Amino acid sequence: MRDRYPEIEPYDHGLLDVGDGNLVYWETCGNPDGKPVLSVHGGPGSGCGPGSRRYFDPQRYRIVLFDQRNCGRSRPDAGDPAVDLSANTTDHLIADMELLREHLGIDRWMLFGGSWGCVLSLVYAERHPERVTELVQMGLATGRKDDVELLTRGLGGIFPQAWQKFVELLPEDERDNIPAGYSRLLNDPDPAVRKRAMRAWCDWEDAMLPYAPARAMYEEDERFAYAFTRLVTHYWSQDHFIGDNEVLANAHRLAGIPTVLVQGVLDLGNLVGTPWLLAQALPHAELVMVPDEGHSLSSPGMRHALVTATDKFAEKNSGRVSSEPTSVRRVGEQTP
């Protein structure tokens, strides 16, 4: 069972001027003449890493990665508290993706994304379906208020002690919109207030996502953790800068795009029905449920499911899809 492809290095990279004083980092790997694919990272604010290059056959894919505005190697960095985030919205990121596509001379590309990267990929594809050949998405999310409420409030009953510590930093009148309250603290002029909020947010993520400890972010790279928490709360407090049901309501625009959705059976996003709602909205898609896994790419099973999907699409250039209804299978089952 293939886990991922071997490590590779970019053959080209750069900083793209996208306006508003922003330079967006991009890199290309694999085959310059291969099938274009854009890897869309999560967070918001996680940045792209070398591991994201390894889900594609480097002989057959032209692999494009980028750091979204104000994170990773893009400039300016949200880790600087003086950096204004008002020009960092979903509309801005989609415009950046289009500028990058044009800059690289790509007509159409596949989108590969997870978590927030799934939301951003789906919104981009709905607005520019003519530019997307296929979708491979994991850690499924739709940017609904239900998603944010689950992660900031709904899981409080499952992790009550950690949640109590998480919310006690906020006054009572700010607990209706927890991300907004934390965004205020993370932009406080007092560095001690900012640091306390950053650590508290990361500790909560550590509690609800124990397989990917967030605490390591501030123990290893405090500037990265600060940028990450600023960007997450910036987006979550503003409903991801999209309509509450935008992704699902506009899913019909993706009917001509072959799609594979990969989800851990134990992903906490399943509590608000995300994979099934997407499967209903995208009846042509294949939904692959991976046993014993959550919101993570840590297991060979998750990685294998993703590589299987990208291998399937490696030579496919058509945007046509079958009219067969959505199939749902578990990793390990034979595909008909």
C-alpha positions in Angstrom: 0.0 0.0 0.0 1.6 3.3 -1.1 1.8 5.8 1.7 3.2 8.8 -0.2 5.7 9.5 -3.0 9.3 10.2 -2.1 10.5 13.7 -0.9 11.2 16.1 -3.7 12.4 19.7 -4.0 10.9 22.5 -6.0 12.3 23.2 -9.4 11.0 26.8 -9.2 9.6 29.2 -6.6 9.0 32.9 -6.1 7.0 35.7 -4.5 4.0 36.9 -6.4 2.9 40.5 -5.9 -0.9 40.2 -5.4 -1.5 43.8 -4.4 -2.4 45.4 -1.1 1.3 45.2 -0.2 1.2 41.4 -0.2 3.7 39.0 -1.7 2.5 35.4 -1.9 5.0 32.6 -1.8 4.7 29.8 -4.4 6.6 26.8 -5.6 6.4 24.2 -8.3 7.6 20.6 -8.1 7.5 17.4 -10.2 7.1 17.5 -14.0 7.0 21.0 -15.6 4.9 19.4 -18.4 2.7 17.3 -16.1 -0.9 17.7 -15.1 -1.3 20.9 -13.0 -2.5 20.5 -9.4 -2.7 23.1 -6.7 -2.3 22.1 -3.1 -4.4 24.3 -0.8 -3.3 24.3 2.8 -5.5 24.6 5.9 -5.6 26.7 9.0 -6.3 29.4 8.0 -2.6 30.2 8.4 -0.9 26.7 8.5 1.2 27.4 5.4 2.3 24.8 2.9 5.0 22.3 3.9 7.2 19.8 2.1 4.9 16.9 3.0 2.2 18.3 0.8 4.4 17.7 -2.3 4.3 13.9 -1.8 0.7 13.1 -2.6 1.3 13.3 -6.3 3.3 11.3 -8.8 6.1 13.7 -9.6 6.6 12.1 -13.0 3.0 12.9 -14.0 2.0 16.0 -12.1 3.1 19.7 -12.1 2.7 20.3 -8.4 2.0 23.8 -7.3 2.0 24.9 -3.6 1.5 28.3 -2.1 1.4 30.0 1.3 -1.8 32.0 1.6 -1.7 35.7 2.5 0.2 36.7 5.7 1.4 33.1 6.6 4.3 30.8 5.9 6.8 32.4 3.6 4.4 35.0 2.3 4.9 38.6 3.3 4.0 40.5 5.4 3.7 37.9 8.1 0.7 37.9 10.5 3.2 37.0 13.2 4.0 40.7 13.3 1.2 42.3 15.4 1.5 45.5 13.3 0.3 43.7 10.2 -3.2 44.7 9.2 -5.4 41.7 8.2 -8.2 43.7 6.6 -7.0 42.8 3.1 -7.0 39.1 4.0 -10.5 37.6 3.2 -11.7 34.6 1.2 -12.3 36.9 -1.8 -8.7 38.0 -1.6 -7.4 34.5 -1.5 -9.4 33.4 -4.4 -8.2 36.3 -6.4 -4.6 35.4 -5.4 -5.2 31.8 -6.7 -6.3 33.2 -10.0 -3.3 35.5 -10.3 -1.0 32.6 -9.5 -2.7 30.4 -12.1 -2.2 33.1 -14.7 1.3 33.8 -13.6 2.3 30.2 -14.1 0.5 29.9 -17.4 -1.9 27.3 -16.3 -5.3 27.0 -18.0 -7.0 24.5 -15.6 -5.8 22.6 -12.6 -6.8 20.0 -10.0 -7.4 21.3 -6.5 -6.2 19.3 -3.5 -7.1 20.7 -0.1 -8.0 19.8 3.5 -9.9 21.4 6.4 -9.9 25.2 5.7 -8.2 24.3 2.4 -11.3 22.2 1.6 -13.5 25.2 2.1 -11.3 27.5 0.0 -11.0 24.9 -2.8 -14.7 24.4 -2.9 -15.5 28.1 -3.0 -12.9 28.7 -5.7 -14.3 25.8 -7.8 -17.8 27.1 -7.4 -16.8 30.5 -8.6 -14.4 29.3 -11.3 -15.6 25.8 -12.4 -14.1 26.2 -15.8 -10.6 26.4 -14.3 -10.9 23.1 -12.2 -10.3 19.6 -13.7 -10.9 17.6 -10.5 -11.2 18.0 -6.7 -9.6 15.8 -4.1 -10.5 17.0 -0.6 -10.0 15.7 2.9 -10.7 16.9 6.5 -14.0 18.0 5.1 -15.4 21.4 6.0 -17.9 23.8 4.4 -17.3 27.0 6.4 -20.7 27.0 8.0 -21.4 28.5 11.4 -22.1 25.0 12.6 -18.5 24.1 11.9 -17.1 26.9 14.0 -19.7 26.5 16.8 -18.8 22.8 17.0 -15.1 23.5 17.4 -15.4 26.5 19.8 -18.5 25.5 21.8 -20.1 22.2 20.9 -17.1 20.1 21.9 -17.1 21.8 25.4 -19.3 18.9 26.7 -16.8 16.4 25.5 -13.7 18.2 26.9 -15.3 20.2 29.7 -12.2 21.1 31.7 -10.2 22.2 28.7 -13.2 24.2 27.4 -13.7 25.9 30.8 -10.0 27.1 30.7 -10.5 28.1 27.0 -13.5 30.4 27.7 -12.5 31.8 31.1 -10.1 34.2 29.3 -13.1 36.0 27.9 -15.6 38.2 29.7 -19.2 36.8 29.8 -20.4 39.3 27.2 -17.8 38.0 24.6 -18.6 34.3 24.9 -21.4 34.4 22.2 -18.7 34.8 19.6 -15.6 33.1 21.0 -13.4 33.6 17.9 -14.2 37.3 17.9 -13.3 37.6 21.6 -10.0 35.8 21.0 -9.3 37.9 17.9 -9.6 41.0 20.1 -7.1 39.6 22.6 -4.7 38.5 19.9 -4.6 42.1 18.6 -4.3 43.7 22.0 -1.5 46.2 22.3 -0.1 44.4 25.4 2.2 41.6 24.3 1.5 39.7 27.5 -2.3 39.6 26.7 -1.5 38.5 23.1 0.8 35.7 24.3 -1.7 34.4 26.9 -4.5 34.3 24.3 -2.3 32.5 21.8 -1.3 29.9 24.3 -4.9 29.4 25.4 -6.2 29.0 21.9 -3.4 26.4 21.1 -4.1 24.5 24.3 -7.8 24.2 23.3 -6.8 22.9 19.9 -4.4 20.5 21.7 -7.3 19.2 23.8 -9.8 18.6 21.1 -7.3 17.4 18.4 -4.9 15.4 20.6 -3.3 13.5 17.7 -1.8 16.7 16.3 -0.6 18.7 19.4 -1.0 22.4 18.8 1.1 23.2 21.8 4.2 22.3 19.8 3.5 25.3 17.6 4.3 27.8 20.4 6.9 25.7 22.0 8.9 25.4 18.7 7.9 28.6 16.8 6.0 31.2 18.8 5.9 33.6 15.9 4.2 30.9 13.7 1.7 30.1 16.4 0.8 33.8 16.8 0.3 34.2 13.0 -1.8 31.0 12.9 -4.1 32.0 15.8 -4.5 35.5 14.5 -5.6 34.2 11.1 -7.8 31.4 12.4 -9.7 33.8 14.7 -9.8 36.5 12.0 -11.6 34.1 9.6 -13.7 32.2 12.2 -15.0 35.4 13.7 -16.2 36.6 10.3 -17.9 33.4 9.2 -14.9 32.7 6.8 -16.0 35.8 4.8 -18.6 33.7 2.9 -22.3 33.1 3.2 -23.3 30.6 5.9 -24.6 28.0 3.4 -22.6 29.2 0.4 -20.6 26.0 -0.3 -23.6 23.7 -0.1 -26.0 26.0 -1.9 -23.7 26.4 -4.8 -22.5 22.8 -5.0 -24.5 22.3 -8.2 -21.9 24.3 -10.0 -19.4 21.4 -9.4 -21.5 18.8 -11.2 -19.0 18.6 -14.1 -16.0 18.2 -11.9 -14.8 14.7 -10.9 -14.5 14.7 -7.1 -13.1 12.4 -4.3 -13.9 13.2 -0.7 -11.7 11.5 1.9 -12.8 11.6 5.6 -11.7 9.9 8.8 -14.6 8.0 10.5 -13.6 9.6 13.8 -13.3 13.2 12.5 -15.2 15.4 14.9 -16.6 17.4 11.9 -18.8 14.4 11.4 -20.9 15.4 14.4 -22.4 18.2 12.3 -22.8 15.9 9.3 -20.3 17.5 7.0 -19.2 14.5 4.8 -22.8 13.4 4.3 -24.1 16.9 3.5 -21.3 17.3 0.9 -22.0 13.8 -0.5 -25.7 14.8 -0.9 -24.8 18.1 -2.5 -22.3 16.4 -4.8 -24.0 13.2 -6.0 -21.3 12.4 -8.5 -18.5 12.4 -5.9 -16.8 9.4 -4.3 -16.8 9.6 -0.5 -14.1 7.5 1.1 -14.4 6.9 4.8 -11.1 5.9 6.5 -11.6 3.7 9.7 -10.1 4.7 13.1 -8.9 8.1 11.9 -9.9 11.6 12.7 -9.0 15.1 11.4 -5.4 14.1 10.5 -3.1 12.9 7.8 -1.0 10.8 10.3 -2.1 7.4 9.2 -1.0 5.3 6.2 -4.7 4.7 5.5 -5.5 8.4 5.0 -2.4 8.9 2.9 -3.1 5.9 0.8 -6.7 7.0 0.1 -5.4 10.4 -1.1 -2.6 9.0 -3.3 -5.1 6.5 -4.8 -7.3 9.5 -5.8 -4.5 11.5 -7.3 -3.1 8.5 -9.1 -6.6 7.9 -10.6 -6.8 11.4 -12.0 -3.1 11.7 -13.1 -3.8 11.0 -16.8 -7.3 12.3 -16.8 -7.8 15.7 -18.6 -11.6 15.6 -19.2 -14.0 17.4 -17.0 -16.8 14.9 -17.7 -18.1 12.7 -15.0 -20.4 9.8 -14.7 -24.0 10.3 -13.7 -23.7 7.5 -11.2 -24.9 8.4 -7.7 -22.5 9.0 -4.8 -20.5 6.0 -3.7 -19.3 5.6 -0.2 -16.6 3.1 0.6 -14.2 2.3 3.5 -10.5 2.1 2.9 -9.7 -1.6 2.3 -12.8 -2.3 0.3 -12.5 -3.0 -3.4 -13.7 -0.3 -5.7 -16.2 -1.7 -8.2 
